[in-house]
Amino acid sequence: MSSRTAIQDTPAILGGGAQNTAQAEQDHSASRMAGQNPVLETLNPNTSVRPATDHGVVVPVWYSFDLASRRVQEGGWTHQVTQRELPSSKDIAGVTMRLTAGSFRELHWHQADEWALMLKGNARITVYSPDNTMFVDDVEEGDLWIFPAGYPHSIQGTGADGCEFLLVFNQALFSEESTFLLSDWLMHTPPDLLARNLGLDEATIAKLPKGDPLYIFPGDAPTQTLDQDRAEIEQRTAGKPTQKFTFKAYAMKPTYTTPHGEVRIIDESIFPASKKICVGMSTIKPGGLREMHWHPQASEWQFWVKGKGRMTVFDAEGNARTMDFNPNDVGYVPRMAGHYIENTGDEDILLLEMFADPHFADISLRQWLRALPANVAMAHTNFSKEDLDKIAYKNTVIS
């Protein structure tokens, strides 16, 4: 039985005061008399009645895109989870966006790098580099792209019903409302200067959109194939792009595979264009466990694509917090904090572990204990050498 529902499962290592607290959280002492939100309670049982091993205060480690306000325009919508919504996340912000078929996220650029995963559907993207080359590609479910800071780009929904995708930025207070939009800049430049700069007459300049910036707007589906677009672009610019800004993540062979799941690690070593953001893409089968570990180089920003699970974050000094997660949720783990992810549902979890860093790195509790000299590990755990020899050393990422 779970420690959430059975007093007798309280760990024996807890002292008297801790045991008393654990018991109180499981019996009538935890009952409520006033109002509550049963939907949130159902989604987060480990917050309503925390495990006996939870203790102290841990920074917020959960938020959901379903709580974020959506900006809806003709052609699609967007909403975001930044440090404003999840104050503990100081390195990364996220956006999910929908574009209907033919609709554009208008030409723009950012102060931060934009990393993306196509969640559903199809799109055609463009990104322009300082070497005067234009990269264009078609992306589908499971594909990644990276737009470096300052590189202007566009996204157009294609296929039968456009697309929906996740955007990740290495800037905690990023805002989709404050991007550098083409239409916004042109509206705030004197028409005569625009005509002079572009070599056009003022009557042509008068055709430009007026009023609010375009941002997201409907358009016609591409009339040319990808190859035709590429051929046209090469004629108008300096030639073929020197860098590839997309990556087929779902087609990649997993970095680690176990009977309980798999992990794809995508960082600068295999996706060279992504120099500031990396990801561990974990698939965890029902009952599976993303092992106890921590990350030495950066805090972890999670996006739960599908599945249901729970995570305990250990943040030193006896502080530990357990939370439940569902699709469209964001998780956060402070740099160095120990944690695990357990699949508590009946379908696979697909989880993104995101870092504002070019290289993925983690430290496994199991591998650490197994690698120590036996006498050192025995002194700290009371395990025998035979016990230690049973601890798996390799390929333990999901068990």
Buried (B, 14 or more C-beta within 10 A) or exposed (E): EEBBEEBEBBEEEBEEEBBEBBBEBBEEEEEEEEEEEEEEEEBBBBBBBBBBBBBEEBBEBBBBBEEBEBBEBEBBBBBBBBBBBBEBBBBBBBBBBBBBBBBBBBBBBBEBBBBBBBBBBBBBBBBBBEEEBBBBBBBBBBBBBBBBBEBBBBBBBBBEBBBBBBBBBBBBEBBBEEBEBBBBEBBEEEEEEBBEEEEEEEEEBEEEEEEEBBBBBBBEEBEEEEEEBBEEBBEEBEEEBEEEBBBEBBEBEBBBBBEBBBBBBBBBEEBEBBBBBBBBBBBBBBEBBBBBBBBEBBBBBBBBBBBBBBBBBBBEEEBBBBBBBBBBBBBBBBBBBBBBBBBBBEEBBBBBBBBBBBEBBBEBBBBBBBEBEBEEBBEEEEBEEEBBEEBEEEEBBBB
